[in-house]
Amino acid sequence: MRSSRFRKLVAFVVFAATLSISASALADDKRAPGYTESKDEAGQVVKFTDDPLGASGLDANIPMIGLRKPGQRSQLMRPRVNFVTELRRSVEAL
């Protein structure tokens, strides 16, 4: 009987802790400071004030890091070119 009450108590404590932790994870109602919204006759207009594409340093004249060409790859095991002639000789010798 005691273990049943203990299990219910532990389950309730875990449930209450889960609810209290998840309540703090709710979304914030504040607007992000990175944009402004307005409405005009065409619809809704959103202007971003922190647009990274308008930042300096993202133009085409900045220096680029160039990479070297990759090394030449060769086979680790080279095929035997004269294997066919040797095979023919061993067959003829039979």
N, C-alpha and C positions, 0 to 999 in steps of 0.2 A: 504494500500500500504506500509505503514511504517513497519507494523508487518511482512510482507513478506520479506522485505529487512533485517530486524533484525534477522529473523529466518535463512536466508541464511548466514548472517555474523556469527551467533553463530555456525551454522553447519560447516562453513569453519574453524573457530577457533578450534573447537573440532577435526576436521579432521587433521589440521596442528599439533595440540598438540599430537595426536595419532601417526602420522608419526614421529615426532621428538623423542618421547619416545621410539618407537619401533626400531628406527635406532641405539640407544645406546645398544640395547639388542642383536646385531649381535654377532656371534661367533668370538672368537679370533683366529688369524692364528698362534699364537705361539705354539710350541710343548710343551707338558707337560714334566717337568723335571724328572718325575719318570720312564721313560723308554728310551731305545735306539733302533733304527731300523737299520738293515743291511741286505744285500742280499748276498746269497751264491749260490752254484750250485744247492742246493735242493730247494731253494725258499727264502722267506723272514723270517728273524729271528728277534724276538722282545725279548729283555731282560729287565726285570723290576728291577730297582735298589732299589725300596722301597717295596719289597715284604714282607708283614706282616707274612707270614708263616716261613720265615727265621729268624724272630726276637727271641730274648731271652725271656724266660718266658713262652713260649708256649709248653714246653715239658711235658712229662707224669709224672714227679716227683714233680710237684708243688702241694701244699696243696689244697684240695677241700673242699668246704663248704657242709656239710651233712645236710639233712633235717630230721626232726622227722617224724615218722609214723603218718598218719592222725588219728584223734580220731575215736572211734567206734561210728557208727551211729545207733541209735535206733528209733523205730517208736514213733511218738508223740501220736498216738491213738492206743492203744493195742486192738487187737480183743478179743471179749468175747468168751472164750473157752467153757463155760458151757451154752451158749445160745441155742444150739440145744436141750439139755435135758430139759431146761425150756420151750421151745417152744412145745416139745412133751407133757409135763405135762399139758400145757394150752389147747392143742387140746384134750387130753384125758378127761379133766374136762368138756368139752362141751358135 
